[in-house]
Amino acid sequence: MAKVGVLFYILLLFLTSGGNLMTSNANGLRTWCVARPSSDQATLLANINYACSQVDCRIMQKGCPCSTPDTLINRASIAMNLYFQSRGRNHWNCDFRGSGLMVITDPSYGNCIYA
């Protein structure tokens, strides 16, 4: 009987959170999406191409705040997070076929502010 109560509580929590337990909690926990460090270069490039076909990635252009460091993992993380943020911060919007990683530590650096 206790298992039923726990399952009911989890279901109730899920429904009252708008169906998304991964993006925030009662404390207003923020989440970001970055590239998984173990991702290969082809996957990172595919993620950049896909994300930037869906959202504005101008922040990564030369001379813009997130143009350096000009590494594939950095560029992929920025593009993936832009996509993730624009789609409502749902955990499935950070999957990128298993190459995305949701984090609770703000990955912003210098003048490059992650949304």
Backbone as a printed PyTorch tensor [residue, N CA C, xyz], in Angstrom:
tensor([[[  0.8130,  -1.1930,   0.0000],
         [  0.0000,   0.0000,   0.0000],
         [  0.8590,   1.2590,   0.0000]],

        [[  1.9980,   1.2160,   0.6820],
         [  2.8780,   2.3850,   0.7230],
         [  3.4150,   2.7090,  -0.6650]],

        [[  3.6520,   1.6630,  -1.4830],
         [  4.1460,   1.8880,  -2.8430],
         [  3.1360,   2.6720,  -3.6690]],

        [[  1.8600,   2.3770,  -3.4760],
         [  0.8050,   3.0830,  -4.2050],
         [  0.8100,   4.5590,  -3.8100]],

        [[  0.9830,   4.8410,  -2.5200],
         [  1.0280,   6.2190,  -2.0410],
         [  2.2010,   6.9840,  -2.6320]],

        [[  3.3570,   6.3490,  -2.7000],
         [  4.5410,   6.9800,  -3.2690],
         [  4.3290,   7.2330,  -4.7620]],

        [[  3.7990,   6.2510,  -5.4740],
         [  3.5420,   6.4220,  -6.9040],
         [  2.5270,   7.5320,  -7.1510]],

        [[  1.5000,   7.6050,  -6.3070],
         [  0.5090,   8.6720,  -6.4370],
         [  1.1680,  10.0270,  -6.2180]],

        [[  2.0210,  10.1390,  -5.2080],
         [  2.7160,  11.3920,  -4.9180],
         [  3.5920,  11.8110,  -6.1000]],

        [[  4.3280,  10.8490,  -6.6870],
         [  5.1890,  11.1560,  -7.8340],
         [  4.3520,  11.6070,  -9.0150]],

        [[  3.2400,  10.9280,  -9.2630],
         [  2.3480,  11.3160, -10.3500],
         [  1.7880,  12.7120, -10.1040]],

        [[  1.3740,  12.9960,  -8.8870],
         [  0.8440,  14.3100,  -8.5430],
         [  1.9120,  15.3880,  -8.7320]],

        [[  3.1230,  15.1090,  -8.2910],
         [  4.2300,  16.0470,  -8.4630],
         [  4.5010,  16.2940,  -9.9430]],

        [[  4.4780,  15.2380, -10.7430],
         [  4.7040,  15.3470, -12.1830],
         [  3.6400,  16.2180, -12.8320]],

        [[  2.3900,  15.9780, -12.4940],
         [  1.2920,  16.7290, -13.1000],
         [  1.3040,  18.1970, -12.6790]],

        [[  1.6290,  18.4790, -11.4340],
         [  1.6410,  19.8690, -10.9690],
         [  2.8670,  20.6300, -11.4510]],

        [[  3.8720,  19.9060, -11.9450],
         [  5.0640,  20.5820, -12.4760],
         [  4.9170,  20.8800, -13.9580]],

        [[  3.7400,  20.6510, -14.5010],
         [  3.5360,  20.8600, -15.9230],
         [  4.0770,  19.7080, -16.7450]],

        [[  4.3050,  18.5760, -16.1010],
         [  4.8050,  17.4070, -16.8050],
         [  6.3000,  17.4130, -17.0050]],

        [[  7.0050,  18.3120, -16.3470],
         [  8.4430,  18.3910, -16.5540],
         [  9.1500,  18.6020, -15.2280]],

        [[  9.7120,  17.5320, -14.7050],
         [ 10.4200,  17.6090, -13.4330],
         [ 11.8810,  18.0020, -13.6070]],

        [[ 12.3620,  18.0380, -14.8260],
         [ 13.7820,  18.2370, -15.0680],
         [ 14.2080,  19.6970, -15.1640]],

        [[ 13.3110,  20.6290, -15.3820],
         [ 13.7570,  21.9790, -15.6740],
         [ 13.7860,  22.9030, -14.4710]],

        [[ 13.0030,  22.6470, -13.4750],
         [ 13.0310,  23.5130, -12.3080],
         [ 12.4440,  22.7730, -11.1220]],

        [[ 12.6700,  23.3320,  -9.9430],
         [ 12.0590,  22.7760,  -8.7560],
         [ 11.4660,  23.9150,  -7.9400]],

        [[ 11.0420,  23.6150,  -6.7430],
         [ 10.4110,  24.6330,  -5.9130],
         [ 11.3570,  25.7920,  -5.6050]],

        [[ 12.6670,  25.5440,  -5.6810],
         [ 13.6510,  26.5910,  -5.4190],
         [ 14.0000,  27.3890,  -6.6690]],

        [[ 13.3320,  27.1010,  -7.7890],
         [ 13.6120,  27.8280,  -9.0280],
         [ 14.9360,  27.4290,  -9.6640]],

        [[ 15.3480,  26.1830,  -9.5000],
         [ 16.6070,  25.6900, -10.0420],
         [ 16.6510,  25.8670, -11.5510]],

        [[ 17.6760,  26.5260, -12.0590],
         [ 17.8430,  26.7460, -13.5000],
         [ 18.6230,  25.5850, -14.0960]],

        [[ 18.3810,  25.3150, -15.3640],
         [ 19.1070,  24.2610, -16.0650],
         [ 19.6070,  24.7740, -17.4060]],

        [[ 20.7150,  24.2070, -17.8550],
         [ 21.3120,  24.5200, -19.1370],
         [ 21.6290,  23.2100, -19.8320]],

        [[ 21.8410,  23.2800, -21.1140],
         [ 22.1940,  22.1040, -21.9050],
         [ 23.5670,  22.3250, -22.5150]],

        [[ 24.4570,  21.3930, -22.3200],
         [ 25.7960,  21.4740, -22.9050],
         [ 26.1110,  20.1520, -23.5960]],

        [[ 27.1390,  20.1700, -24.4170],
         [ 27.5700,  18.9620, -25.1170],
         [ 28.2760,  18.0260, -24.1400]],

        [[ 27.9470,  16.7620, -24.2410],
         [ 28.6120,  15.7420, -23.4210],
         [ 30.0810,  15.6790, -23.8610]],

        [[ 31.0170,  15.7770, -22.9150],
         [ 32.4480,  15.7930, -23.2690],
         [ 32.9140,  14.5840, -24.0720]],

        [[ 32.2440,  13.4700, -23.9480],
         [ 32.6530,  12.2580, -24.6670],
         [ 32.1190,  12.2010, -26.1010]],

        [[ 31.3900,  13.2260, -26.5380],
         [ 30.8200,  13.2370, -27.8880],
         [ 31.9100,  13.3560, -28.9490]],

        [[ 31.7250,  12.6430, -30.0510],
         [ 32.7110,  12.7250, -31.1300],
         [ 32.4660,  13.9710, -31.9830]],

        [[ 33.4420,  14.3190, -32.7950],
         [ 33.3850,  15.5530, -33.5780],
         [ 32.2320,  15.5760, -34.5670]],

        [[ 31.9420,  14.4440, -35.1950],
         [ 30.8420,  14.4000, -36.1680],
         [ 29.5120,  14.6870, -35.4840]],

        [[ 29.3270,  14.1500, -34.2930],
         [ 28.0940,  14.3890, -33.5410],
         [ 27.9890,  15.8520, -33.1350]],

        [[ 29.0780,  16.4260, -32.6590],
         [ 29.0600,  17.8370, -32.2600],
         [ 28.7250,  18.7310, -33.4490]],

        [[ 29.3200,  18.4480, -34.5870],
         [ 29.0480,  19.2360, -35.7850],
         [ 27.5860,  19.0860, -36.2190]],

        [[ 27.0620,  17.8740, -36.1500],
         [ 25.6470,  17.6530, -36.4930],
         [ 24.7400,  18.4140, -35.5380]],

        [[ 25.0980,  18.4490, -34.2640],
         [ 24.2990,  19.1840, -33.2770],
         [ 24.3060,  20.6800, -33.5590]],

        [[ 25.4620,  21.2150, -33.9090],
         [ 25.5540,  22.6410, -34.2570],
         [ 24.6800,  22.9370, -35.4670]],

        [[ 24.8250,  22.1170, -36.4950],
         [ 24.0530,  22.3380, -37.7220],
         [ 22.5530,  22.2570, -37.4650]],

        [[ 22.1280,  21.2630, -36.6890],
         [ 20.6970,  21.1260, -36.4150],
         [ 20.1890,  22.2980, -35.5650]],

        [[ 20.8570,  22.5440, -34.4430],
         [ 20.3920,  23.6000, -33.5290],
         [ 20.3580,  24.9530, -34.2370]],

        [[ 21.3990,  25.2520, -34.9840],
         [ 21.4720,  26.5630, -35.6390],
         [ 20.5320,  26.6810, -36.8360]],

        [[ 19.9880,  25.5560, -37.2970],
         [ 18.9510,  25.6250, -38.3320],
         [ 17.5920,  25.9360, -37.7090]],

        [[ 17.5050,  25.8130, -36.3900],
         [ 16.2540,  26.0260, -35.6760],
         [ 16.2190,  27.3270, -34.8720]],

        [[ 17.3980,  27.8110, -34.4570],
         [ 17.4820,  29.0200, -33.6230],
         [ 18.5790,  29.9460, -34.1470]],

        [[ 18.5690,  31.1670, -33.6740],
         [ 19.5540,  32.1720, -34.0780],
         [ 20.8640,  31.9440, -33.3220]],

        [[ 21.9040,  31.5790, -34.0440],
         [ 23.2100,  31.2990, -33.4360],
         [ 24.2260,  32.4140, -33.6820]],

        [[ 23.7510,  33.6140, -33.9830],
         [ 24.6870,  34.7150, -34.2780],
         [ 25.6250,  35.0220, -33.1210]],

        [[ 25.2600,  34.6580, -31.9070],
         [ 26.1000,  34.9480, -30.7430],
         [ 27.4640,  34.2620, -30.8420]],

        [[ 27.5740,  33.2700, -31.7530],
         [ 28.8380,  32.5480, -31.9260],
         [ 29.6890,  33.1080, -33.0660]],

        [[ 29.1650,  34.0770, -33.8170],
         [ 29.9200,  34.6290, -34.9510],
         [ 31.1580,  35.3800, -34.4730]],

        [[ 32.1390,  35.4570, -35.3520],
         [ 33.3880,  36.1470, -35.0320],
         [ 33.1070,  37.5600, -34.5220]],

        [[ 33.7330,  37.9080, -33.4040],
         [ 33.5540,  39.2230, -32.8070],
         [ 32.4080,  39.2940, -31.8040]],

        [[ 31.5850,  38.2600, -31.7420],
         [ 30.4640,  38.2370, -30.7900],
         [ 30.9270,  37.6220, -29.4740]],

        [[ 30.1590,  37.8070, -28.4070],
         [ 30.5950,  37.3750, -27.0750],
         [ 30.9740,  35.9020, -26.9460]],

        [[ 30.3570,  35.0170, -27.7190],
         [ 30.6180,  33.5820, -27.5680],
         [ 31.4270,  33.0090, -28.7280]],

        [[ 32.2030,  33.8510, -29.3980],
         [ 32.9870,  33.3790, -30.5450],
         [ 34.2730,  32.6840, -30.1290]],

        [[ 34.7000,  32.8780, -28.8980],
         [ 35.8990,  32.2050, -28.3940],
         [ 35.5690,  31.5160, -27.0790]],

        [[ 36.1990,  30.4210, -26.7530],
         [ 37.1640,  29.7430, -27.6050],
         [ 36.4610,  29.0700, -28.7860]],

        [[ 37.1230,  29.0590, -29.9090],
         [ 36.5450,  28.5110, -31.1330],
         [ 36.8290,  27.0080, -31.2040]],

        [[ 36.2220,  26.2750, -30.2800],
         [ 36.3540,  24.8190, -30.2650],
         [ 34.9990,  24.2070, -30.5880]],

        [[ 35.0310,  23.0090, -31.1110],
         [ 33.7950,  22.3380, -31.5080],
         [ 32.8890,  22.0900, -30.3100]],

        [[ 33.4460,  21.6660, -29.1930],
         [ 32.6110,  21.3730, -28.0250],
         [ 32.0030,  22.6560, -27.4540]],

        [[ 32.7380,  23.7470, -27.4830],
         [ 32.2080,  25.0150, -26.9970],
         [ 31.0770,  25.5020, -27.9020]],

        [[ 31.3060,  25.4640, -29.1970],
         [ 30.2870,  25.9170, -30.1450],
         [ 29.0400,  25.0330, -30.0730]],

        [[ 29.2450,  23.7210, -29.9420],
         [ 28.1120,  22.8060, -29.8320],
         [ 27.3250,  23.0880, -28.5580]],

        [[ 28.0070,  23.3180, -27.4610],
         [ 27.3240,  23.5940, -26.1920],
         [ 26.4710,  24.8580, -26.2960]],

        [[ 27.0020,  25.8840, -26.9110],
         [ 26.2550,  27.1330, -27.0550],
         [ 25.0250,  26.9120, -27.9290]],

        [[ 25.2140,  26.2630, -29.0720],
         [ 24.0910,  26.0130, -29.9880],
         [ 23.0340,  25.1180, -29.3390]],

        [[ 23.4730,  24.0680, -28.6740],
         [ 22.5430,  23.1420, -28.0350],
         [ 21.7610,  23.8450, -26.9270]],

        [[ 22.4240,  24.7050, -26.1680],
         [ 21.7200,  25.4240, -25.1080],
         [ 20.7260,  26.4300, -25.6780]],

        [[ 21.1020,  27.1110, -26.7540],
         [ 20.1540,  28.0350, -27.3930],
         [ 18.8910,  27.2940, -27.8120]],

        [[ 19.0640,  26.1110, -28.4040],
         [ 17.9260,  25.2920, -28.8200],
         [ 17.1080,  24.8600, -27.6000]],

        [[ 17.7900,  24.3340, -26.6020],
         [ 17.1570,  23.8570, -25.3690],
         [ 16.3380,  24.9580, -24.7030]],

        [[ 16.9190,  26.1380, -24.5640],
         [ 16.2220,  27.2520, -23.9220],
         [ 15.0140,  27.6950, -24.7460]],

        [[ 15.1580,  27.7100, -26.0640],
         [ 14.0660,  28.1820, -26.9250],
         [ 12.8970,  27.2060, -26.9790]],

        [[ 13.1480,  25.9630, -26.6160],
         [ 12.1010,  24.9470, -26.6760],
         [ 11.4780,  24.6540, -25.3130]],

        [[ 11.7450,  25.4880, -24.3390],
         [ 11.0880,  25.3550, -23.0370],
         [ 11.8480,  24.5910, -21.9750]],

        [[ 13.1160,  24.3240, -22.2010],
         [ 13.9720,  23.6450, -21.2290],
         [ 13.4330,  22.2750, -20.8090]],

        [[ 12.8800,  21.5370, -21.7510],
         [ 12.4410,  20.1670, -21.4900],
         [ 13.6230,  19.2260, -21.6480]],

        [[ 13.7120,  18.2120, -20.8060],
         [ 14.8710,  17.3210, -20.8530],
         [ 15.0410,  16.6770, -22.2220]],

        [[ 13.9470,  16.4370, -22.9310],
         [ 14.0630,  15.8220, -24.2570],
         [ 14.6400,  16.7900, -25.2900]],

        [[ 14.6250,  18.0780, -25.0020],
         [ 15.2240,  19.0520, -25.9200],
         [ 16.7230,  19.1970, -25.7050]],

        [[ 17.2620,  18.4080, -24.7940],
         [ 18.7070,  18.3960, -24.5620],
         [ 19.2870,  17.0130, -24.8420]],

        [[ 18.5150,  16.1390, -25.4150],
         [ 19.0060,  14.7770, -25.6470],
         [ 20.0410,  14.7110, -26.7660]],

        [[ 19.7200,  15.2710, -27.9140],
         [ 20.6260,  15.2650, -29.0610],
         [ 21.2580,  13.8770, -29.2560]],

        [[ 20.3810,  12.8770, -29.2930],
         [ 20.7900,  11.4700, -29.4670],
         [ 21.8280,  11.0340, -28.4330]],

        [[ 21.6200,  11.4810, -27.2110],
         [ 22.4850,  11.0820, -26.1080],
         [ 23.7440,  11.9150, -25.9480]],

        [[ 23.9150,  12.9360, -26.7780],
         [ 25.1430,  13.7430, -26.6930],
         [ 24.9580,  15.0370, -25.9170]],

        [[ 23.7530,  15.2680, -25.3920],
         [ 23.5030,  16.4550, -24.5820],
         [ 23.5420,  16.1210, -23.1070]],

        [[ 23.8840,  17.0930, -22.3160],
         [ 23.9910,  16.9130, -20.8780],
         [ 23.3530,  18.1110, -20.1880]],

        [[ 22.3290,  17.8680, -19.3770],
         [ 21.7140,  18.9580, -18.6240],
         [ 22.5510,  19.2290, -17.3900]],

        [[ 22.7980,  20.5160, -17.1330],
         [ 23.6090,  20.9040, -15.9780],
         [ 22.8710,  21.9570, -15.1650]],

        [[ 23.2130,  22.0530, -13.8890],
         [ 22.6010,  23.0570, -13.0140],
         [ 23.5960,  24.1530, -12.6460]],

        [[ 24.8280,  24.0320, -13.1400],
         [ 25.8380,  25.0640, -12.9350],
         [ 25.9040,  25.9050, -14.2030]],

        [[ 25.7470,  27.1930, -14.0620],
         [ 25.7360,  28.1070, -15.1990],
         [ 27.0600,  28.0070, -15.9690]],

        [[ 27.0100,  27.6040, -17.2450],
         [ 28.2390,  27.4660, -18.0320],
         [ 28.7380,  28.7760, -18.6430]],

        [[ 28.1000,  29.8970, -18.3260],
         [ 28.5240,  31.1920, -18.8670],
         [ 29.9760,  31.4770, -18.4930]],

        [[ 30.6550,  32.2360, -19.3520],
         [ 32.0500,  32.6110, -19.0810],
         [ 32.3120,  33.9620, -19.7240]],

        [[ 33.1320,  34.7660, -19.0880],
         [ 33.4490,  36.0920, -19.6260],
         [ 32.2010,  36.8490, -20.0140]],

        [[ 32.1590,  37.3230, -21.2600],
         [ 30.9890,  38.0210, -21.7840],
         [ 29.9890,  37.0960, -22.4580]],

        [[ 30.2920,  35.8060, -22.4950],
         [ 29.3960,  34.8240, -23.1130],
         [ 28.4120,  34.3310, -22.0620]],

        [[ 27.2040,  34.8620, -22.1340],
         [ 26.1680,  34.5260, -21.1520],
         [ 25.2160,  33.5140, -21.7530]],

        [[ 25.1530,  32.3500, -21.1400],
         [ 24.1970,  31.3350, -21.5530],
         [ 22.8200,  31.7490, -21.0810]],

        [[ 21.8440,  31.7020, -21.9700],
         [ 20.4730,  32.1260, -21.6400],
         [ 19.9350,  31.3150, -20.4690]]])
